[in-house]
Amino acid sequence: MMDMRDNQAELYKKLGVPPGIGSGSPFPGNPVTPKSKTGCLAKLMFIVGLVILALAGIFYFYPLATPDKIRGDILDCALVPQKDGSNRLWILTDGSFTYVSSVKTPGHYSVGRKCKSCKAWLYEYDPTVGKVVRRIKIPYKDIIIRTSMFYNGDKIWHIADAYHLDEPKIQTFDVLTGAMVEDTAGFISRHPLLAAGIAKAWYDEKRDLIMLDTKDGRTGLIYPIEKQKLYPSYSLYYDEQRKDISEKEKFLLCAQDGQDTRKMLYRVKAAHRELIWNESRLQHNCDQFERKIPHRNGTLEARQMADTVFLRGIIYHQDQDGAIVIHLNQIDKKADRIMTCIDRDGKTKWTVPQSEMLQKMQIDEDKGYYSTFSGSENKIKVIRSGNLVVLMLEGAGIMGFDYGSGKKLFTID
């Protein structure tokens, strides 16, 4: 033991360390130096400061430095035509800071999503120059679950369902100024049936109407956007539509030989009441078109647009010029989506392959539900205004295409 101490002392002497200074030495004369609490606190404060600076950079300074960036998960979009023939793209995003929270108690364990700074952003975007024209903040109290937006009558509509702390929202914004035209309370005040308050609200894009439940127990109220009128039930609205004898033209996909995965495109012309009465059976089997379905209120005129078979095809947009169909290249666990534009005479204007669309539109059942066909078909939206076609995949991104050629113009992701 003495030899060890002598060797240690000799080493310190060679290094020029005075006796008793060696911190942490176990030998007498070299006491252990206690750790400084002030030093630990300073390190902790330094780390906290770095975290605060990082968050400030992410949520404040970076947005200031990149004002034309669309932030948050994309929820919906709408096109607003301008007087000069161009278009403005309005985009709704989830701007909340979301995280997964778990709660453990004896005999119970739950996991759910929560948010901080809960909000949606409504952007007006000029795709011709790639600039954000304005950004509107829509406050939320909880995570955003079911929300939609659309353009109608010089206004942007924002519809959101109730969830936990949030009441339903029905809001409209002026497309010229971005100012709110009407909030939920204003919408309620115009309709006595809603006087007790709205319990649920959601937008049905295919039928272009708002579905409503009230706090006094009324369910299934209907507000068709075209009519701008509240109906107590869908059946009353449907009965009114059945009286409409004006001639309508519509593109429909029907199942070839009753096989729902193989679709053929037809253009149908008939009285409006005939279309709504026969549409579902026409889509179920193409043979019904050949029979033209005689009916007590008239007949249908149908024309097959092409010999093309659209595998699991869905018409995502149609107008007087034609239809845009998104379909698959094969029926399998993995498949590519294809976007095809057909004119009113049945000719293919253009086709966009999977390689030129958003990658997440690809079908891959091994990647989970939202990569399957059924898990993603309702997250796709296609809209057109003039020469601009917009393709959106909720939560993934937006792409713009030239209607005349199918050429890709821009991508927002």
N, C-alpha and C positions, 0 to 999 in steps of 0.2 A: 504493500500500500504506500509506504514511504517512497519507494522507487518511482511509483506512478506520479506522486505529488512533485517529486524532484524533477522528473521529466517534463511535467506540465509547466512548472515554474521556469525551467530552462527554455522551453519553447516560447513562453510569453516574453522572456528576457530577450531572445533573439529577434522576436517580432516588434519589440519596443513597447509592449503593453505593460503598464505599471501594475503591480500586484493589487488585487481587489477590484479590478476594472472589468474583468472578463464576465460579461453578462451571461447568466444562465449556468455558470459553472457550479457543479455540485460540491465543490470543496470549500472548506472554511476560508474566509477572507474574500470569497467571490460570491456575494449574495445575489439571488435571482432578482432581476429588475422587474417590478410589477408592470403589467400592461396598462397603457393609458386609456381610460374611458373616453377622454376627450378625443383621442385619435380615432377610436371606433365610431363615435358619433359623427365626426367629420367625414369619414368614409361613407357612412350611411347617407348623410345629407348630400354628398357629392353624387351618389348613385341616384337618389331621388331627383336631384336637379337635372341629371342627364335624361331621366325618363320624362320629366315635365317638358324639357326642351324638345325631345323627340316627338312627343304628342303635339306640342305647339307647332312644330314643323309640319307634321302630317295634316293637322286639322285647320291650321291658320296660314302659315307662311307659304306652304306648297300650293294651296288653292289660289293665293294671291299671285303667285308667280306663274300659274298656268290657268288663266281665266277661261280659256276656251275648251277645257277638258270636261267631259260629261262624267259626273261622279256618282257612284252607287250602282247597285244591280238594276238593270233595265227591267221595268215592269210593263210598260205599254207605250204606245206612240200614236201620233195622228199627223196627217198632212193638211196644211192650210194653204190654199192657192192664193197667190198675190196678184195685184192688178197688172204687173208687167209680164205675167205668164210663168214666173218662177214659183217656187214653193218654200214654205217654212215648215220645218219638222219639229213638232212638239214632242218632248220625251219625258216620261214619268219614271223616276228612279227611286229606289229605297236608299236614302242617305243616312240611315241609322248606323250606329256602331253596335252590331249584334254579337252576342256570345252565347255559349252553352252554359247553363247553370244547373248544378245538381244539388239536391237536398236529401240528406240522410237523417232519418229519425229511427228510433227503435221500431222495427217491423215495417218500415216504409222507406222506399228509395225512388226518387223521381228525377228525371232529366228533362229540361226544356230550354227553349230559346228565350233570351231576354235582350233588351236593347238599352243603350245609353244615348242621349241626345237623339231621341226617336223623332224621325221626320221623313217626309218625302220631298224630293226636289222636282219641280216642273220647269223644264228648260224649253226655251224657244231657240231653235238652232237653224242657221242659214247654211244649207249644204253646198251652195254654190261657192262659198268662200271659206267654209269650214270654221265658222265663228258662232259662239254663243251670243245671241242677241240679248236675252234676259234670263234670269233664274228666279223662280218663285218658291219660297219655303212654305211647306204645308206641315204644321206641327202635328205630331202624334204623341200619344201617351204610352203606347205599347207597340209590339212588333206589328208589322204590316202583313196581313194574311191574304185578304182578297180585295183587290182594287183594280179599277179600270179607268180609261180615259178615251174620249172620242171628240170629234169635231162636228158641230151642227149649229147652223144659224148664227154665224159670226162669233160663236162662243166655243171654248174648250170646256167640256164636262169632265168632272172628276167624281167618281162613285167609289165609295169604300164601305165595306161591311163592318159591323160591330165586332170587336174582339176585346175581351177583358175590360181594360180601362177606357177603351175608345168607343164612343157612340158612332153610329153610321154617319157617313158624310155624303152629301150631295151638293157639289159646289160648281159654279160656272165662272169662267174668266174671259174677259174681253181679249180678243186676239190682236187688237191694235195696240192696246195699252198695257195688257197683262193684269189690269185691276180686277179684283173679284166683283162679279156682277151680282151674284146671289149665293148665300150660304144655306146650310140645311134648314135653319129656322125660317128663312125666307121662302124656301120651297114648301115647307109644311104650312105656312100661313096662307098659301094660295089654294090649299086643298083641305076642306073641312074633314074629310075622312081620315086625315093624318093628324088631327088635332091632339090626340093623346100622345103623340110622339112616334118616331120610327124605331122599331126594334131590329130590323134587318133590311139591308139594301144591297142589291148586286145587279150588275149589268149583263144581260144576255146578248152577246154580240151577234149571234146568228139570226135572232129575231128582232134585233135592234130595239130592245125595250128594257126598262128598269123593273125589277121584281121587288116588291115591298111587303114586309110584315109590320104590324103596328103594335104598340104597347098595350092596347086594349083588346088584343086577341084576334084582330083581323089578319088573315094570311092570304098570300097569293094575289095581292093587288098589282095591277099592271099599269105602267106608264110608257106607252109607245112613243119613241122619240119623234117619229114622223107626225103623229097626231097631236102631240103636246097636250095630252088629256089623260086623266086618271080613271081607270076602270076598276070596279070592285072585284072582278075576277077575270081570268083568262077566257072563260067560256063566253062571257058577255062581249068581250073584245072579238073573239073568234066569230060569234054570231053576226057581228057588224061587218066583219070582213067577208063573210059568206054572201052578203048583199051586193058586193062590188062586182059589177059585170064589165068593168073596163078591161080592154085587152092588155095582157102582159106577156112579156117574153123572158124566158129564163133558161139558163144552162143547167143541166142535171147530169150527174153520173149515175148510171144504173149497173146492177150486177149482171154480168154476162152469164146466161143459163142459171141464174140464181146463185152464182158463186161470188160471195161478197168480196173476195180478194181481187177479183178481176172486174174492172170497171170500164164502161164504154161511155163516151160523151155524146149527149143529145142536146139540141136546141128545141125548146118547147114553146109553143105559142097558144094561148088560150085565155079565156076570161079569168080574172084573178080568182074568183070563187072556185073555178075548176082546178086551178093549180094547187090551191091549198087543200082541196078535197082529195086530190089524186097523187100528190107529190110523193108520199111515203111508199105507196104501192109501185109507182113508177121506178123509184130508186131500188126497190127490192128485186125487180126482174125486168130485164130489157124487153122481154116478150110482150109486156104490157103496152109498150110503145107501138108495136106492130098492130095491135088490136085497136089502138087509138082510144080505147076506153070510152065507149059511148055512155052518155049520162043524160039524165033528164034535163039538165041545164045546158047541154051543149056537148061539143066534142073537142078533143085535143089535137093539135097539129104538131107532129114531132119529126125532127130530121136528125139522122145520125151524122155527127160532125166528121168522123174519121174512122178508119179501121183499127186505130191504135187502141191497145189494151193498156190501161193505167193500173198497175199493180198497187192495191190499197190507195188508190187516188182520192184526193180531197180537193174540191174547188175552194180555194182560199180567197179568191177575188173574182168578180165578174161585173161587166158593165155592157153598154151597147156595142162595144168594139170586140168583145171576146171574153175569154176566161183564162185564169191562171191556175194550173193544176200542179200540185206537188205529189209525187208518187215515188215508188221504190224501183230499184233495178232488179230486185229478186225478193222472194219470200223466204227469209232465213233469219237465224239469230243475229247475223251481221248483214247489213244492207246499206246501200247508199241512197240518199234522197236525190230526186231530180225535179227541177222546176221547169215546167213547160207552159209557154204562152200560145194559146190557140185563138185565131181571129174568128170573126162571126161566120166565115164561110168554111171553117173547118181546117184551114191551113195552119201549120205550125210556124209561128213567127220566129221563135227562138227557144233554145233549151239551155238551161244552166246546170252543169253537172255538180256533184257533191264537192269536187275539188275546188270549185269557185264559190262555194257557199260556206256558212259558218261550220266549223268542224264538228261542233256539238250536235248538229242536226243528223249526224250519222247514227244509224241504228247499231247498237252493240249491247245485246242483252246481258253480257257478262259484266258490264259496268254499272248495273243497277237499274232501278225502275225508270228513272228519268232518261235513260238511254234506250228504252224500249219504244216501240211504235205507240202503244196506248198511253205511255207515260209522257210523251212529248208532243203528240198531235195537237193538243189544245193549247200548247205554249207557242205555237207558230201563228204569225199574223202577216198577211200581205195586203197592202193598200196601194192605191194608185191615184195620182192627180196629174193630169196632163201627160207629160212625157217622162214622169218619174214614177218608178215602182219601188216600194220599200218592203223589204223582207225583215221581219223581226223574230228572234227566238228569245222568249222571256228568260231573263237571267244570264243571257249569253252575249247578245249584241244585235246590231242593226246593220243592214247593207242596203245600198241604193243601186238601182239598175236603170238603164235607159230603156224606155218602153219600146222604142222602135227597133232596137238591135239586141237588147239583152246584155249590153256591155256594163260591167261593174263600174260604178261611179265613185262610191265611197264606202267605208266601213267604220262603224263605231262599236268598240268592244271594250 
